[in-house]
């Protein structure tokens, strides 16, 4: 064979082999695509990116001159009303909650980079803190408070629909999401009934999911949904308000136990069907570390009977629960359920950072990469806005960190979080990363520092008072 023929054979080999390599690589599941800077991670078919957003705490009272008009108008008219405001900043760190400009900035940045995500996760608190007090300060006698709450919720769902018109938003209720006060949502009450049609129409998107949503949400605020394109998976949304130490149930009722019984029954059926599950809720289980440090005695997030019952359920169905998501603290954090036998890391909740900057955190959201087939997480990225130095509507949202790269982990699982959990106590570099990213690269209010770091670390992996107290050395 002469040289000329060999050359043509080589060309034919490359022409056939290179497409084969490309095809082979396309069917592999990369851990997490490198995010282009300053944009968000590139969407891929193999690992879609799922936005996780939390604690918006929208404050429609931020411009007092607009409130009277808002009360008189339908929710569909609110956006045009907000656009007449002369306020042109996103708010102030430690002082303000989410105004219209910050809300639009966050949702716009999410939607521009989303490229049609499979779904969006929102872990609660649509409404601003002390909503009832704000309404009383800016309204007139005779104005209908409950009606205004429902209209605010409607406006929020319309904004999600505007920026994610065809994308389901899987959400849970926060402790401020009520027309009766903080931690005071009423089972089968006016808020749940009034928000059912607007949430179903604007957030759920699929007819079968609407039916299952409307079967349980109006009575208790919890429900189960089937993610698009994932026949073997389910997302369960819990109303964690009923579990909170601050919730007082009506005499003779126990909505917390009723909800957990529903959860256990639902998980039992899903286990038989060999389904995988993600759980979303607002208030995470375990310690309220901030209050524990402030009061110098253990303060739990949940009442003990609910916390213990929930742990039992999580342990029993750990083989089908792939992940959990929460909010409430406004910080970037984790909760890890452990056991003494292998595997030591059982399940976890990723606590998402807040959009509201009221607690000293920079506004932020995160992107999750996941495997559609296995419904398992590959990793996540966090994006934020430095609101102390950039608080105009055109201020850029910046890439903060990549979980996989920062903590040297190939996946985002209970076992990898266990490795991170142990590493941030032993490795100064990892500890520093956790402390910087906890309040989203903000000096914040100084709640987490070297002197109390151990307590926050124990809060990640200790879900009971006994475990937390032993861990923290008290």
C-alpha positions in Angstrom: 0.0 0.0 0.0 1.5 3.3 -1.0 1.6 6.5 1.1 -1.3 8.1 -0.8 -3.7 5.3 0.0 -2.6 5.3 3.6 -3.4 9.0 3.8 -6.9 8.5 2.5 -7.5 5.6 5.0 -6.4 7.9 7.8 -8.9 10.5 6.7 -11.7 8.0 6.5 -10.8 6.7 10.0 -11.0 10.2 11.5 -14.2 11.0 9.7 -15.9 8.0 11.2 -14.2 8.0 14.6 -14.6 11.6 15.6 -18.5 11.6 15.3 -18.4 8.4 17.3 -16.5 10.1 20.1 -18.9 13.1 20.0 -21.9 10.8 20.2 -20.4 8.8 23.0 -19.6 12.0 25.0 -23.1 13.3 24.4 -24.6 10.4 26.3 -22.4 10.7 29.3 -23.6 12.6 32.4 -21.1 15.4 33.2 -21.0 16.4 36.8 -21.6 20.1 36.3 -20.9 22.3 33.3 -18.5 25.1 33.9 -20.5 28.4 34.1 -19.6 31.0 31.6 -18.7 34.2 33.2 -20.7 36.4 33.8 -23.6 34.3 32.6 -25.3 31.4 34.3 -24.3 27.8 33.5 -25.0 26.6 30.0 -28.1 24.4 29.8 -27.5 20.9 28.5 -29.9 18.0 27.7 -28.0 15.6 29.9 -28.0 17.7 33.1 -30.6 20.5 33.1 -30.1 23.4 35.5 -33.0 23.9 38.0 -33.3 27.3 39.6 -33.8 27.3 43.4 -35.1 30.5 44.9 -36.2 31.3 48.4 -37.6 33.9 50.8 -38.6 36.6 48.4 -40.6 38.4 51.1 -42.2 40.8 48.6 -43.1 44.2 50.2 -45.8 46.0 48.2 -45.7 48.8 50.8 -42.2 49.9 49.9 -43.5 53.0 48.2 -46.3 54.3 50.4 -47.6 56.6 47.7 -48.8 53.6 45.7 -50.6 51.6 48.4 -54.0 53.3 48.0 -54.0 52.6 44.3 -52.9 49.0 44.9 -55.8 48.4 47.3 -58.3 49.7 44.7 -56.8 47.8 41.7 -56.7 44.2 40.6 -53.5 42.2 40.8 -53.2 42.3 37.0 -52.8 46.1 37.2 -50.2 46.2 39.9 -47.1 46.0 37.7 -48.1 49.1 35.8 -48.6 50.8 39.2 -45.2 49.8 40.5 -43.6 51.1 37.4 -44.8 54.6 38.3 -42.7 54.6 41.5 -39.9 57.1 41.8 -37.9 54.8 44.0 -35.0 53.5 41.8 -32.9 51.3 44.1 -33.1 47.6 45.0 -33.2 48.2 48.7 -30.7 48.3 51.6 -28.8 45.5 53.3 -30.1 44.7 56.8 -33.1 47.1 56.5 -35.4 46.5 53.5 -37.2 43.5 52.0 -37.8 42.8 48.4 -39.4 45.6 46.4 -40.7 45.5 42.9 -37.3 46.4 41.3 -35.4 43.6 43.2 -38.2 41.1 42.4 -38.0 41.9 38.7 -34.2 41.9 38.8 -34.0 38.4 40.3 -36.7 36.9 38.1 -35.3 38.5 35.0 -31.8 37.2 35.6 -33.2 33.7 36.3 -35.4 33.6 33.1 -32.8 35.1 30.7 -30.3 32.4 31.5 -32.8 29.6 32.2 -33.4 28.4 28.6 -36.6 26.6 29.7 -35.6 24.7 32.8 -37.7 21.6 33.6 -39.1 23.4 36.6 -38.3 26.0 39.3 -38.1 25.4 43.0 -39.3 28.1 45.4 -39.0 27.3 49.1 -41.5 29.8 50.5 -42.2 33.2 52.0 -43.9 35.0 49.2 -44.9 37.8 51.6 -42.9 40.4 53.6 -42.5 40.1 57.3 -45.1 41.8 59.5 -47.5 42.1 56.5 -50.5 42.8 58.7 -48.7 45.6 60.5 -47.6 47.2 57.3 -51.1 47.0 55.9 -52.5 48.7 59.0 -49.9 51.5 58.7 -50.7 52.3 55.1 -54.3 51.4 54.6 -57.6 53.1 55.6 -60.4 51.9 57.9 -62.6 49.5 55.9 -59.9 48.3 53.6 -60.0 44.5 53.3 -56.8 43.0 54.6 -57.5 39.4 53.5 -58.4 40.6 50.0 -55.1 42.5 49.8 -53.1 39.4 50.9 -54.7 37.3 48.2 -54.1 40.0 45.6 -50.4 40.2 46.6 -50.1 36.4 46.3 -51.9 36.6 42.9 -49.4 39.3 41.8 -46.5 37.1 42.8 -47.8 34.1 40.9 -48.3 36.4 37.8 -44.7 37.5 38.0 -43.5 33.9 38.1 -45.8 33.2 35.2 -44.5 36.2 33.2 -40.9 35.1 33.5 -41.6 31.3 33.4 -44.7 31.1 31.2 -44.5 27.4 30.4 -42.4 26.2 33.4 -43.9 24.7 36.5 -42.9 26.3 39.8 -42.8 23.8 42.6 -43.3 25.8 45.8 -44.1 25.6 49.5 -45.6 28.0 51.9 -43.5 30.0 54.3 -44.4 31.2 57.8 -45.3 34.7 56.5 -47.6 33.3 53.8 -50.9 33.8 55.6 -53.8 36.3 56.0 -53.9 35.8 59.8 -50.4 36.6 60.9 -46.9 35.1 61.1 -47.0 31.3 61.9 -50.8 31.5 62.0 -52.0 29.9 58.8 -55.4 28.4 59.4 -56.1 24.8 58.0 -59.0 24.9 55.5 -59.0 28.7 56.0 -59.6 31.7 53.7 -55.9 32.0 52.7 -55.6 28.4 51.5 -58.9 28.5 49.7 -58.3 31.9 48.3 -54.8 31.0 46.9 -55.8 27.6 45.5 -57.0 28.8 42.1 -54.3 31.3 41.5 -51.4 29.0 42.5 -53.0 26.1 40.5 -53.4 28.3 37.4 -50.1 30.2 37.4 -47.6 27.9 39.1 -48.6 24.3 38.5 -49.2 24.3 34.7 -50.1 20.6 34.2 -53.8 19.4 34.5 -53.0 16.1 36.4 -50.8 18.0 38.9 -53.6 20.5 39.4 -55.9 17.7 40.4 -53.5 16.3 43.0 -52.6 19.8 44.2 -56.3 20.8 44.7 -56.9 17.5 46.6 -54.9 18.5 49.6 -53.6 22.1 49.4 -56.9 23.9 50.3 -57.2 22.0 53.6 -53.5 21.9 54.7 -51.2 23.6 52.3 -49.3 20.5 51.3 -49.4 18.4 48.2 -47.6 16.0 45.8 -46.7 16.6 42.1 -45.1 14.7 39.2 -42.2 16.5 37.6 -42.4 16.8 33.8 -40.5 14.0 32.0 -39.9 12.0 35.2 -42.5 9.2 35.5 -40.6 7.5 38.3 -40.2 10.6 40.5 -42.4 12.8 42.7 -42.0 16.2 44.5 -43.7 16.5 47.8 -44.3 20.0 49.2 -44.9 20.2 53.0 -46.4 23.0 55.0 -43.8 23.2 57.8 -45.7 26.0 59.6 -47.7 23.3 61.5 -44.5 21.9 62.9 -43.0 25.1 64.2 -42.5 25.9 67.9 -44.2 29.2 67.1 -47.4 27.6 65.7 -50.4 27.3 68.0 -53.1 25.0 66.7 -56.7 25.5 67.4 -58.0 23.5 70.5 -58.7 19.9 69.7 -56.8 19.9 66.4 -53.4 18.6 65.4 -52.7 19.6 61.8 -49.0 18.8 62.2 -49.6 15.1 63.0 -52.3 14.9 60.3 -49.8 16.2 57.8 -47.0 13.8 58.8 -49.4 10.9 58.7 -50.2 11.9 55.2 -46.5 12.2 54.4 -45.8 8.7 55.7 -48.7 7.1 53.9 -47.7 8.9 50.7 -44.1 7.7 51.0 -45.2 4.2 51.7 -47.1 4.1 48.5 -44.2 5.6 46.5 -41.8 3.1 47.9 -44.0 0.2 46.7 -44.1 1.9 43.3 -40.3 2.3 43.4 -40.5 6.1 42.9 -37.8 8.6 43.8 -38.7 11.7 45.8 -37.6 15.3 46.5 -39.1 17.1 49.5 -39.5 20.8 49.7 -40.5 22.7 52.8 -39.8 26.2 54.3 -38.7 25.8 57.9 -36.0 23.2 58.2 -35.9 20.7 61.1 -33.3 20.8 63.8 -31.9 23.7 65.8 -32.6 27.4 65.4 -28.9 28.1 65.9 -29.2 31.9 65.8 -31.8 31.9 68.6 -29.9 29.2 70.5 -26.8 31.4 70.6 -28.8 34.5 71.5 -30.7 32.9 74.3 -27.9 30.6 75.5 -30.2 27.6 75.5 -31.4 25.2 72.9 -34.2 26.6 70.6 -35.6 24.1 68.1 -37.2 25.0 64.8 -39.9 22.4 65.2 -41.8 21.0 68.2 -40.1 17.9 69.5 -42.9 15.5 68.6 -42.9 16.6 65.0 -39.2 16.8 64.7 -38.8 13.2 66.1 -41.6 11.9 63.9 -40.1 13.5 60.8 -36.7 11.9 61.6 -38.3 8.5 61.9 -40.1 9.0 58.5 -36.9 10.1 56.8 -35.0 7.1 58.1 -37.7 4.7 57.2 -37.9 5.9 53.6 -34.3 7.1 53.1 -33.9 4.8 50.1 -36.4 6.7 47.9 -35.7 10.3 49.2 -32.9 11.7 47.0 -32.9 15.3 48.3 -34.7 18.0 50.2 -34.9 21.8 49.9 -35.7 24.4 52.5 -35.4 28.1 53.2 -36.4 30.3 56.2 -32.9 31.2 57.6 -32.1 33.4 54.6 -28.6 31.9 54.5 -26.8 29.4 52.3 -26.7 26.3 54.5 -27.4 22.6 54.8 -29.2 20.1 57.1 -27.8 16.5 57.1 -29.5 13.5 58.7 -26.9 11.0 60.0 -26.8 7.5 61.4 -24.1 5.4 63.1 -24.2 2.6 60.5 -23.3 2.8 56.8 -24.2 4.9 54.9 -23.6 7.5 57.6 -25.1 10.3 55.5 -28.8 9.4 55.1 -30.6 12.4 53.6 -30.2 16.2 53.5 -31.9 19.5 53.0 -30.3 22.3 51.0 -31.2 25.6 52.6 -31.4 28.2 49.9 -30.2 31.8 50.4 -32.9 34.5 50.3 -33.8 37.2 47.8 -34.7 39.5 50.7 -31.6 41.2 52.1 -33.3 42.0 55.4 -31.1 39.6 57.6 -27.8 40.9 56.3 -27.4 38.4 53.4 -26.8 39.5 49.9 -29.8 38.5 47.6 -29.0 35.2 45.9 -30.4 32.2 44.1 -28.8 28.9 43.1 -28.8 26.6 40.2 -29.0 22.8 40.6 -27.7 20.4 38.1 -29.5 17.0 38.1 -29.8 13.7 36.3 -33.3 13.4 34.9 -33.3 9.6 34.8 -32.1 9.1 38.4 -33.5 12.3 39.8 -30.2 12.8 41.6 -28.2 16.0 42.0 -24.9 16.7 40.3 -24.1 20.0 42.0 -25.1 23.6 42.3 -23.9 27.2 41.6 -24.8 30.3 43.5 -25.4 33.8 42.0 -25.9 36.9 44.0 -26.0 40.7 43.9 -23.7 42.8 46.1 -26.6 45.0 47.2 -24.4 47.2 49.5 -22.4 48.5 46.6 -24.7 47.8 43.6 -28.4 48.5 44.3 -29.7 49.8 41.0 -32.1 48.0 38.7 -29.2 47.4 36.2 -26.8 46.1 38.8 -25.3 42.7 37.8 -25.9 39.4 39.4 -22.5 37.7 39.9 -21.3 34.1 40.1 -20.3 33.4 43.7 -19.2 29.7 43.9 -19.6 26.2 42.6 -20.3 23.6 45.2 -18.4 20.8 43.4 -15.3 22.9 42.9 -15.3 24.7 46.2 -15.6 21.6 48.3 -13.9 19.2 45.9 -17.0 16.9 45.5 -18.1 15.0 42.3 -21.8 15.0 43.2 -24.3 16.7 45.5 -25.6 13.8 47.7 -26.0 13.0 51.4 -22.6 11.3 51.4 -20.8 14.2 49.8 -22.4 16.6 52.2 -21.2 14.4 55.0 -17.7 14.7 53.6 -18.1 18.5 53.4 -19.6 18.6 56.9 -16.5 16.9 58.4 -14.1 18.9 56.2 -15.3 22.3 57.2 -14.5 21.5 60.8 -11.1 20.1 60.0 -9.9 22.0 57.0 -9.4 25.8 57.4 -9.9 26.5 53.7 -13.3 24.7 53.6 -14.3 26.4 56.9 -13.5 29.8 55.5 -15.5 29.0 52.4 -18.5 28.0 54.4 -18.3 31.1 56.6 -18.0 33.4 53.6 -20.8 31.9 51.6 -23.1 31.3 54.5 -24.5 34.9 54.3 -23.6 35.2 50.6 -20.3 37.1 50.6 -21.8 39.7 52.9 -20.5 41.0 56.2 -24.1 40.7 57.2 -25.0 41.1 60.8 -22.0 39.1 62.1 -24.2 36.2 63.3 -21.7 33.6 62.2 -18.1 34.1 63.4 -15.2 32.2 64.7 -16.4 32.3 68.3 -19.8 30.6 67.5 -18.8 28.6 64.4 -19.0 25.3 66.3 -22.7 25.9 67.1 -23.5 26.5 63.4 -21.5 23.5 62.4 -23.4 21.3 64.9 -26.7 22.7 63.5 -25.9 21.1 60.2 -25.7 17.6 61.4 -27.6 17.4 64.7 -31.4 17.4 64.4 -32.2 16.8 68.1 -31.6 18.7 71.2 -29.5 15.9 72.8 -27.3 15.5 69.7 -26.8 19.3 69.3 -26.0 19.8 73.0 -23.4 17.0 73.0 -21.9 18.3 69.7 -21.7 21.9 71.0 -20.1 20.8 74.2 -22.8 22.1 76.6 
